[in-house]
Amino acid sequence: MRLLVVLCTLLVGLSAAPSQAHFKLNQNVRIHHVVHSDDGLDVYLRMPMSYLVAELVGPEGADGLPTPAPYTSNRLEDGVLMHYVAQEELRNDPDGFARIAADEIVLSVKGQIQAASVTVLRLHPLGTEPGFANLSEAKAALASGDVFPASANETYVGDVMVDIHLRYDSGFVGAYSLSHRSNPELQGQEDTANLILDYNGQAIRTFRATGLMHDPVNVSGSTTAAAATFIVEGVRHILEGPDHVLFVLCMIIGALNLRSLLARVTGFTIGHTVTLILGFFGIAPSGAWFIPTVELAIALSIVYAAVMAVTASNQEHGDLKAFGVTSSIGLLHGFGFSFMLHQILQVDAPNVWHSLLAFNIGVEIGQLMIVLLVWPLVLFLRKQPGKIWIGSRATVAACAAVIAMVWVVERAEFLL
């Protein structure tokens, strides 16, 4: 019983909401295009402005407000401290801001940090930023225009993306590592999607990392190493996605035997693989209602799976029915996977199929990890005397259903 209490506590913890942050972070994607040449590296980088200035806010001044970070201003609006781009300061001293951006990224070759020179800097309000998915788009985004659009209205710092072209005159480089220095303490920063596209001759390799990238990402000529970063992200996404974890958990405890478990897992795998691919390539409804509807349906699927778990029986054709049900529910979860992947990988990005396949393999590995962890415990509890297994299964299913119902209410309110 003590084990069950701990498990339910962990399940409830999955639904906890993060705390509010000082700065807004309305976009948490960083894209690095790294181009090799005989005399060095060119890095075309896009990142949110908040990452660069949030930790540069000074102490409280005479007006009771924190001293604004460089190239920003702030004021209270309805009791909330808001941060704006100081546009004139930025236009008058773009080199100073460019140096802040250049110092944020650390590129090392054989353990030696390389010095960067700034070639071009551009800032774009969200919604006006040009494409940056491939090298041609990145170069075009930095090719012309003002440092900050002259026609821009007053703009929140959290609504600005920074594009910068850095040059490293380090000679020919085969392998290197990339990391970032800042810790802006922003809500959502731990989910930052970092994409590194490495262009070395005709070869293009895509690397992926999540978070602030304080730990360096080692970039080499290995296609396997590049794919491995997407596999890791697939594993991470399912293990850190509480709705996916709860569904897989209910799916496992509802299996009557190994054959039933395999039917359920196979059905879920086929279902989410299909819609992960379809959703990623845009073969899905495009209305604003679609994503919140899918998220609501995923929460409902957990409630349904919890009910299935406690009503499982040895009826004829039960495995076939379970296969059909989990396949159908897998279609919903696959769209959920595709929404996340589409935020960090564009359809026209290089090696898109390699990255997509590697991510899906990672999702399968994460699912298998949950199965290998839970199924032995299920077998152990079934061998215990009395109603231990029935009570244990009901308790876990009830906890999952309660959490999912909270999500159902929240997501239904958002959808409506």
C-alpha positions in Angstrom: 0.0 0.0 0.0 2.9 2.4 0.7 4.2 1.8 -2.8 0.8 2.7 -4.2 0.7 5.9 -2.2 4.1 6.9 -3.6 3.0 6.0 -7.1 -0.1 8.1 -6.9 1.9 11.0 -5.5 4.2 10.8 -8.5 1.2 10.7 -10.9 -0.3 13.8 -9.3 3.1 15.5 -9.6 2.9 15.0 -13.4 0.1 17.5 -13.5 1.9 20.3 -11.6 2.1 23.6 -13.3 5.4 25.6 -13.6 5.9 28.9 -11.8 5.7 32.3 -13.5 8.8 33.9 -14.9 10.1 37.4 -14.9 10.4 37.7 -18.7 8.0 36.3 -21.2 9.3 33.5 -23.5 6.9 33.4 -26.4 9.2 31.4 -28.6 11.7 28.9 -27.2 13.5 27.7 -30.3 17.2 28.2 -31.2 18.4 27.3 -34.7 22.1 27.0 -35.6 23.3 26.7 -39.2 27.1 25.9 -39.1 29.0 26.1 -42.5 32.5 24.7 -42.9 35.1 26.3 -45.1 38.9 25.8 -45.4 39.6 28.8 -43.2 36.9 28.5 -40.5 33.2 28.3 -39.7 30.2 30.5 -40.3 27.4 30.3 -37.8 23.9 31.6 -38.7 22.0 31.7 -35.4 18.4 32.5 -34.5 17.3 32.8 -30.9 14.8 34.7 -28.7 15.9 38.1 -27.4 14.8 37.2 -23.9 17.6 34.7 -23.6 20.2 37.5 -24.1 18.9 40.2 -21.8 16.7 38.6 -19.0 19.6 38.0 -16.7 21.1 41.4 -17.3 18.3 43.2 -15.4 19.8 45.5 -12.7 18.8 46.1 -9.0 15.8 48.1 -8.0 16.0 51.8 -8.7 14.6 54.9 -7.0 11.2 54.3 -8.8 10.9 50.9 -7.3 11.4 49.1 -10.6 14.4 47.0 -11.6 17.0 48.7 -13.7 16.2 47.7 -17.3 18.5 45.3 -19.1 20.6 46.9 -21.9 18.5 47.7 -25.0 15.3 47.3 -23.1 12.9 49.5 -21.0 10.2 48.4 -18.5 7.1 49.6 -16.8 4.2 48.3 -14.7 1.0 47.5 -16.5 -1.9 46.5 -14.3 0.6 45.6 -11.6 2.7 43.4 -14.0 6.2 44.3 -14.9 6.5 44.4 -18.7 9.7 44.6 -20.8 10.0 46.4 -24.1 12.7 46.7 -26.8 14.5 50.1 -26.5 14.5 50.6 -30.3 16.5 53.8 -30.5 19.2 52.5 -28.2 19.4 49.3 -30.4 19.6 51.2 -33.6 22.2 53.6 -32.3 24.4 50.9 -30.9 23.8 47.6 -32.7 27.4 46.5 -32.2 27.0 46.5 -28.4 24.0 44.2 -28.7 25.7 42.0 -31.2 28.5 41.5 -28.8 26.1 40.3 -26.1 24.7 37.9 -28.6 28.1 36.7 -29.7 29.3 36.1 -26.2 26.3 33.9 -25.4 27.4 31.1 -27.7 30.5 29.0 -27.0 32.2 27.2 -29.9 35.1 25.0 -29.0 37.6 23.1 -31.2 39.7 20.5 -29.5 38.8 22.0 -26.1 39.8 25.5 -27.2 37.1 28.3 -27.2 37.1 30.1 -30.5 36.8 33.9 -30.9 33.8 35.1 -33.0 33.5 38.2 -35.1 30.0 39.6 -35.9 29.2 39.9 -39.5 25.5 40.8 -39.5 22.7 41.3 -36.9 19.0 41.5 -37.4 16.0 41.5 -35.0 12.5 40.6 -36.0 9.2 41.0 -34.1 7.3 37.7 -34.0 5.1 37.2 -37.0 7.4 39.2 -39.3 10.5 37.0 -39.1 11.5 35.4 -42.4 12.1 31.7 -42.7 15.2 30.1 -41.1 14.6 26.4 -41.6 17.5 25.9 -44.1 20.7 27.6 -45.0 19.3 29.6 -47.9 16.6 31.0 -45.7 19.0 31.9 -43.0 21.3 33.8 -45.4 18.3 35.6 -46.9 17.0 36.6 -43.4 20.4 38.3 -42.8 21.0 39.6 -46.2 19.2 43.0 -46.0 17.0 45.2 -43.9 17.4 47.3 -40.8 18.8 46.1 -37.5 15.2 46.5 -36.2 12.3 47.4 -38.5 11.7 51.1 -38.6 8.0 50.6 -38.9 7.7 48.4 -35.8 5.4 49.5 -33.0 6.3 49.2 -29.4 7.4 45.6 -29.0 7.7 43.3 -26.0 11.2 41.7 -25.6 9.5 38.3 -25.5 8.1 38.9 -29.0 11.5 39.4 -30.7 13.8 36.9 -32.4 17.5 37.7 -33.0 19.3 36.6 -36.1 23.1 36.9 -36.1 25.9 35.7 -38.5 29.1 34.9 -36.6 32.5 34.2 -38.2 35.1 31.9 -36.7 38.6 32.2 -38.4 39.8 29.0 -36.9 41.1 27.2 -40.0 39.7 24.0 -41.2 37.5 22.3 -38.5 36.4 18.7 -38.6 34.7 18.4 -35.2 33.6 21.0 -32.7 31.2 21.5 -29.8 28.5 24.1 -29.2 27.1 25.4 -26.0 25.4 28.5 -24.5 26.2 30.5 -21.4 23.1 32.2 -20.3 20.6 31.2 -17.6 17.8 33.7 -18.0 15.5 31.7 -15.5 12.5 31.9 -17.9 9.4 29.8 -17.7 9.7 27.1 -20.4 13.5 27.4 -20.8 14.0 23.8 -19.9 12.0 22.9 -23.0 14.1 25.0 -25.4 14.4 23.3 -28.7 18.0 23.6 -30.0 18.6 22.6 -33.6 22.1 22.4 -35.1 22.5 21.9 -38.8 26.1 21.2 -39.8 27.1 21.8 -43.5 30.4 20.1 -44.3 30.9 19.9 -48.1 27.9 18.0 -49.6 27.1 16.4 -46.3 24.4 17.9 -44.0 23.8 16.5 -40.5 21.2 17.6 -38.1 21.7 17.5 -34.3 19.1 18.2 -31.6 19.3 19.1 -28.0 16.8 20.4 -25.4 17.2 23.0 -22.7 19.7 25.8 -22.2 22.6 23.8 -23.8 25.0 24.4 -20.9 26.3 20.9 -21.7 28.1 21.1 -25.0 26.7 19.3 -28.1 29.5 17.6 -29.8 29.2 17.9 -33.6 31.2 15.5 -35.8 30.9 14.0 -39.3 29.0 11.0 -37.9 25.5 10.5 -39.3 24.8 8.1 -36.5 25.7 10.7 -33.8 23.3 13.2 -35.5 20.5 10.7 -35.5 21.2 9.7 -31.9 20.3 13.2 -30.8 16.8 12.9 -32.3 16.5 9.4 -30.7 17.3 10.9 -27.3 14.7 13.6 -27.9 12.0 11.0 -28.8 12.8 9.1 -25.6 12.7 12.3 -23.6 9.4 13.5 -25.1 7.4 10.4 -24.2 9.0 10.1 -20.7 8.4 13.7 -19.9 5.0 13.8 -21.5 2.7 13.0 -18.6 -0.4 12.3 -20.8 1.6 9.8 -22.9 3.0 8.2 -19.8 -0.4 7.8 -18.1 -1.9 6.2 -21.2 0.9 3.7 -21.6 0.7 2.9 -17.9 -3.1 2.2 -18.1 -2.5 0.2 -21.3 0.0 -2.0 -19.5 -2.0 -2.7 -16.3 -5.0 -3.6 -18.5 -3.2 -6.3 -20.4 -4.2 -9.8 -19.3 -1.1 -11.6 -20.5 2.0 -11.1 -22.6 0.1 -11.7 -25.8 -2.5 -9.0 -24.8 0.3 -6.6 -23.9 2.0 -7.1 -27.3 -1.3 -6.5 -29.1 -1.9 -3.2 -27.2 1.7 -2.0 -27.6 1.8 -2.9 -31.3 -1.5 -1.2 -32.0 -0.4 2.0 -30.2 2.9 2.0 -32.1 1.3 1.7 -35.5 -1.3 4.3 -34.7 1.0 7.0 -33.4 3.6 6.4 -36.2 1.0 7.0 -38.9 -0.2 10.3 -37.5 3.2 11.5 -36.4 4.2 11.4 -40.1 0.9 12.8 -41.4 0.8 15.5 -38.8 4.4 16.6 -39.4 3.9 16.9 -43.1 0.7 18.9 -42.6 -1.7 16.2 -43.8 -4.2 17.1 -41.1 -6.8 19.9 -40.4 -5.2 23.3 -40.2 -7.9 25.1 -38.2 -7.0 26.7 -34.9 -9.4 24.3 -33.2 -7.5 21.2 -34.2 -4.6 21.1 -31.8 -6.6 21.9 -28.6 -9.2 19.3 -29.8 -6.6 16.7 -30.1 -5.1 17.6 -26.7 -8.6 17.3 -25.2 -9.1 13.9 -26.9 -5.8 12.6 -25.6 -6.9 13.4 -22.0 -10.2 11.6 -22.6 -8.3 8.6 -24.0 -6.5 8.3 -20.7 -9.9 8.1 -18.9 -11.0 5.5 -21.3 -7.8 3.5 -20.9 -8.2 3.6 -17.1 -11.7 2.2 -17.4 -10.5 -0.5 -19.8 -7.8 -1.4 -17.4 -10.2 -2.4 -14.6 -12.8 -4.0 -16.8 -10.5 -6.2 -18.8 -11.8 -9.8 -19.3 -10.8 -12.9 -21.0 -13.5 -12.5 -23.7 -13.0 -14.0 -27.1 -11.2 -11.8 -29.6 -10.2 -9.5 -26.7 -6.7 -9.1 -28.1 -8.0 -8.1 -31.5 -10.3 -5.5 -29.9 -7.4 -4.2 -27.7 -5.3 -3.8 -30.8 -8.0 -1.9 -32.6 -8.7 0.4 -29.6 -5.0 1.2 -28.9 -4.4 1.8 -32.7 -7.2 4.3 -32.8 -6.0 6.1 -29.6 -2.5 6.0 -31.0 -3.7 8.1 -33.9 -4.5 10.9 -31.4 -1.2 10.6 -29.6 0.7 10.6 -32.9 -0.7 14.0 -33.7 0.4 15.2 -30.3 4.0 14.0 -31.1 3.8 15.8 -34.4 2.8 19.1 -32.9 5.9 19.0 -30.7 8.2 17.9 -33.5 6.9 20.5 -35.9 8.1 23.3 -33.5 11.7 22.2 -33.9 12.0 20.7 -37.3 10.6 22.2 -40.5 9.4 20.1 -43.4 12.0 21.6 -45.8 14.9 21.1 -43.4 17.8 19.0 -44.6 17.7 15.3 -43.8 14.1 15.6 -42.5 13.3 11.9 -43.0 16.4 10.8 -41.1 15.4 13.1 -38.2 11.8 12.1 -38.3 12.6 8.4 -38.2 15.1 8.8 -35.4 12.6 10.7 -33.3 10.0 8.0 -33.8 12.5 5.3 -32.8 13.2 7.3 -29.7 9.5 7.4 -28.9 9.3 3.6 -29.2 12.4 3.2 -27.0 10.7 5.4 -24.4 7.5 3.4 -24.6 9.5 0.2 -24.2 11.3 1.5 -21.2 7.9 2.1 -19.5 6.8 -1.4 -20.4 10.0 -3.0 -19.1 9.7 -1.1 -15.8 6.0 -1.7 -15.1 5.2 -5.1 -16.5 7.5 -7.1 -14.1 5.7 -5.2 -11.2 2.4 -6.2 -12.7 3.4 -9.9 -12.8 4.7 -9.7 -9.2 1.4 -8.2 -7.9 -0.7 -10.8 -9.7 1.0 -13.5 -7.8 0.2 -12.0 -4.4 -2.6 -13.5 -2.3 -6.1 -12.1 -2.0 -7.2 -9.0 -3.8 -3.9 -7.2 -3.8 -3.6 -7.1 -7.6 -7.3 -6.0 -8.1 -6.9 -3.2 -5.5 -3.5 -2.1 -6.9 -4.8 -1.9 -10.4 -7.9 0.0 -9.4 -5.9 2.5 -7.4 -3.5 3.2 -10.2 -6.3 3.5 -12.7 -8.3 5.8 -10.5 -5.3 8.1 -9.9 -4.7 8.3 -13.7 -8.4 8.9 -14.4 -8.6 11.7 -11.8 -5.5 13.5 -13.2 -6.8 13.1 -16.8 -10.2 14.5 -15.8 -8.5 17.6 -14.5 -6.9 17.9 -17.9 -10.2 17.3 -19.6 -11.8 20.2 -17.8 -8.8 22.5 -18.4 -8.5 21.7 -22.1 -12.2 21.9 -22.6 -12.3 25.4 -21.2 -9.4 26.4 -23.4 -11.0 24.9 -26.5 -14.4 26.6 -25.8 
